[in-house]
Amino acid sequence: MNSKDELVWFAEPGENVRICLHGLDEGDIRKGYVLCEKTNVIPITDHILAHLNIINLGKNDVIAKGFKSVLHIHTVQEECEIEELKEIIILDH
């Protein structure tokens, strides 16, 4: 077996592995899905609290309630909208 086809009993976070799942079609699985135990399901949410560092904002864009953007987390891109701004700090450099 070459290293790509090597059989392993476990993998560490961040490692890429190929697995075989019975009862699913390939189209049932998408980027960003998480494999977990049936008895210990990973919780999901439709809201997050985030600290944003805005590096460059176009001169016509304003970040305020209702601002829509795309959130990129690892391999997932999800449309999002700002519902509330808790605090704004402007740093002049």
SVG drawing of the C-alpha trace seen along z (x, -y; Angstrom):
<svg xmlns="http://www.w3.org/2000/svg" viewBox="-31 -57 35 59">
<polyline fill="none" stroke="black" stroke-width="0.4" points="0.0,0.0 1.2,-3.5 0.8,-6.3 -2.5,-7.4 -4.1,-4.0 -2.6,-3.2 -5.1,-1.7 -5.2,-3.6 -7.2,-3.1 -7.5,-6.8 -6.7,-10.2 -5.7,-13.5 -7.5,-16.8 -6.5,-18.3 -5.5,-15.1 -7.2,-14.1 -8.7,-10.6 -10.8,-8.6 -13.7,-6.8 -16.5,-4.5 -20.0,-5.1 -22.7,-2.6 -26.3,-3.8 -25.3,-7.2 -24.8,-8.4 -21.8,-10.6 -24.2,-13.5 -25.5,-13.3 -22.2,-14.6 -21.0,-18.2 -18.0,-20.3 -18.2,-21.4 -20.1,-18.4 -18.8,-16.9 -18.6,-13.2 -19.7,-12.4 -21.3,-9.6 -25.1,-9.2 -25.1,-9.4 -22.9,-12.5 -24.2,-14.7 -22.3,-18.0 -24.6,-21.0 -25.5,-23.4 -26.5,-27.0 -27.8,-29.7 -26.3,-32.6 -22.8,-33.4 -21.1,-36.1 -17.9,-37.1 -15.1,-39.6 -14.4,-41.1 -11.1,-42.8 -12.0,-44.8 -8.8,-45.3 -10.1,-47.1 -13.6,-48.3 -14.6,-49.9 -15.3,-53.6 -19.0,-53.1 -19.6,-50.2 -20.9,-50.8 -21.0,-48.0 -24.2,-48.3 -27.3,-46.3 -28.5,-44.5 -25.0,-44.4 -24.8,-41.2 -21.6,-39.4 -20.2,-35.9 -18.6,-34.1 -15.7,-31.8 -14.8,-29.1 -12.4,-26.4 -14.0,-24.9 -17.5,-26.4 -18.8,-29.7 -22.1,-30.9 -24.2,-34.0 -24.6,-36.0 -26.1,-39.2 -25.2,-41.4 -28.1,-41.6 -26.5,-43.7 -23.2,-45.6 -22.1,-45.4 -19.1,-47.7 -17.2,-49.6 -13.5,-50.5 -11.7,-52.5 -8.0,-52.4 -6.1,-55.0 -2.7,-53.8"/>
</svg>
